[in-house]
């Protein structure tokens, strides 16, 4: 993309003194992998594509279902029945054709995690289960990849940056995943649509902070409580 086109599209980011044209070029050269194209992944994908992240990849094995549409804002009624990766690609291409999109229609597991994650600068985890979260965390820690983490349930969310410039990771605050038995999830407790939008937007913002060398909170877990409308930071 030519310099004048970059400025025309991203001027409102470039006008920010701490970002400028150099920061925008960092965004364009960044390679980000988003794990999950659901409630959290949707706003992350939306805002990173809008910001001009040059290489944006998404890994998800699921298909779009009607009940996803109250919160998974990159999908629509025409997407129901298709893969979330394909739907995400259509969304990104319609929003910003300058973004190089790669979709991985697969479930991340111990056999493929390292090869997949190693190719990217930053990993954003929007998965919805503890097995994947801990696998992604452990792989990022081993490969020294910064990990932007988020989770949601009911009216509550969590956001953190792990393994950034030697900072702590998920196991430093939660050493072991809880038992899968009787664990509540969005299928049983539900989730109000804007909550993943709030948490996912925070995750996207943190990702852009990492890319552009803006301040990044480390060794801190932000707790989002939309029932009481409070935001609390816990140091660990």
N, C-alpha and C positions, 0 to 999 in steps of 0.2 A: 504494500500500500504506500502510495506517495505521501510525502510529508504534509502536503496541503490537505489531502484526504483524511489523514490521521487527525489533523487539527480540527477539521470540519466536523468529524464524527465525535471526537472525544474532548472537545474544547472545555466542557464543564469539569472534566477531571484535570485537564492540563492547566486550567486556571488556578487550581489549588497549588499554592507555592511549594508545598512539601512533595508534590508529585511532579508537576511540570512535564515537559516533553520527554525527559530522560526516564521518568517514572512510567510514563505511558509506553515507552519502548520496552521497558522491563515487563510490563503486563503482556504486551504483544509477543514477547519471546518466552513467556512462561509456559510450562507444561504441567497441567493439573489433572489428576485423576479423581473423579467423584465416584464414590462407591454407593450405589443406590440412586434410583431415579424416582423415588417416592415422595413422601411428605417433606422431608428435609432436603433431599437431593434436588427437588423441583426449584425452590427459590435459589439454591446455590447455583445450579446450572443457569437459571435465568439471569442472575446478576453477574456471574462471571462471563457469560457470553456477551452481555450488554457492555461490560467493561472492556471487552476486547482481548480476553485471554487467548493467546495465539493457538495453543494446543489444548483442547478440552476433551477429555475422554470420560466415558461413563461405563460402569460395569453394573449390570443388573440382569437377573435371569427371569424376572417376572413379566406378566402381561397386565395391561391396563384393564381394570374392572370398574364398573359403574360407581361403586362406593368409594373409589379413589378420588373422584372428581371434586369432592368438597374441600380438598386441601392440596392435591397434587396438581398445581396450577399450570404446568407446562403441557398437560394432557387435556383432551377434550372428548366430547361424545363420539366423534369420528375415530378416536384412538382406541375405543373399547374393543378388546379382543386382540389387539396387536401388541407386540413386545414394547416394553417401556423404553428400551434402548432405541428402537426405531422411531417411536413417538418423540423421544428427546432429540433425536437427530433432526427430525422435521422441524421441531420448534427452533432449534439453534440456527438451522439454515435459513429459516424465515426471518429470524431476528438479525443475524449477522453472518453474512456469507464469507467474511474474512476469517472466521474462526475455523481452524482445522479440527473437525470432530471425528473421534474414533469411538465406536461402540463395541463393547464386549458383552455379548449375550451369554452370560455364564454366571455360575455361583462361585464366589471366591472360596477356595479351600487350601489346605496345606500344600497341595501339589502344584498350584498355580500362583499363589499369592506373591512369592518372592520375584518371580519372573515378571509379573504384571506390574508390581509396585516399583521395581527398580528402574523403570523407564521414565519416571516422572519426578518433578521437582518437589511437588507438594501433594499430599493425599488428603482428601476430604471424606470423612466417614459419615455417611447418612444411613447406615444400615439399621435394621430394626431388631437385631437379636444379639445376645451376648457372645455367642460362639464366633460370629464374624467380627464383632468389635475387638475381642481379645486377640484374635488371629491377626487382624490388621494392625493393631497396636504393637504386638510383638514383632511383626515383620518390619514395621517402620522403625522400631527401636534398633533392631539388628542391622538394618540398612542405613541408619542415621538419616531418615527422612522425616521432615516435619509433618505432623498429623493434626488436622483440624477436626475436632470431635464434637458431636452433638447428639442429644437424645431427647425424646419427648414422651410424655405419658399423661393422659387426662388434661389437666390444666398446668402441667409442670414441664420444665425443660432444663437441660444442662448444656453448657458450652465450655470448651477449653482448647488450648493449643498444647499438644504434647511433643516432646522430643525435638524442640526447637533450640538449636545452638546449645545442645547439651542439657536442656531442661528435662524435668521429670516426665513420666508417662503414666498411662492409665493404671498400671499395677502399683504405682507409688501411692495412689489414693484408694484404689479398690484392688487389693492384691489378687483376689480370686473372683471369678464370676459367680453369681448366685446360682443356686440349683434351678434347673429349668422347670421343676415341678411346681405347678400352681402359680407360676409367675404371671402377674397381670400384664396385659399388652393392649395395644390400640383396638384390637378386635373385640376385647372384652370390656374395656373401659371407654373406648371411643376417644375422639380428639376433635376439638373445635378447630375449624379450618385455619384461622389466622395464627394459631400457636406455632405450627411448623414454619409458617411464613416468618414469624418473629425470630425464631431460633435459627432457621436457615439463612436469613438475611445477616444475622450476626456472624454466622460461619463464613459467609461470602466476604463480609467486611474484613474479618481476620485474615482470610486468605490473601486478599489484596494488600493488607498491611505487611504480610510476610514478603510478598513479591516486591513491594516498593520500598522495603526497609523502613516502614513506619513503626512506631512503638507497638510491641506485641506483648500482651500479658502472659507471663509464664508462671508455672507452678501455682496457678489459680484456677478454680472451678467457679464459673458463674451459674448461679441457680436462678431460674426464671419461674416466678409464681404468678400466673395470670388470674388465679382465684382471688388472692389478696393484693395483686398488682404490686409485687415487690421484686427487686432484683438484688441478690446478695452474692458477694464474692467470698469464697473460702480458700484460704491459702493452704498449700500442702507441700 
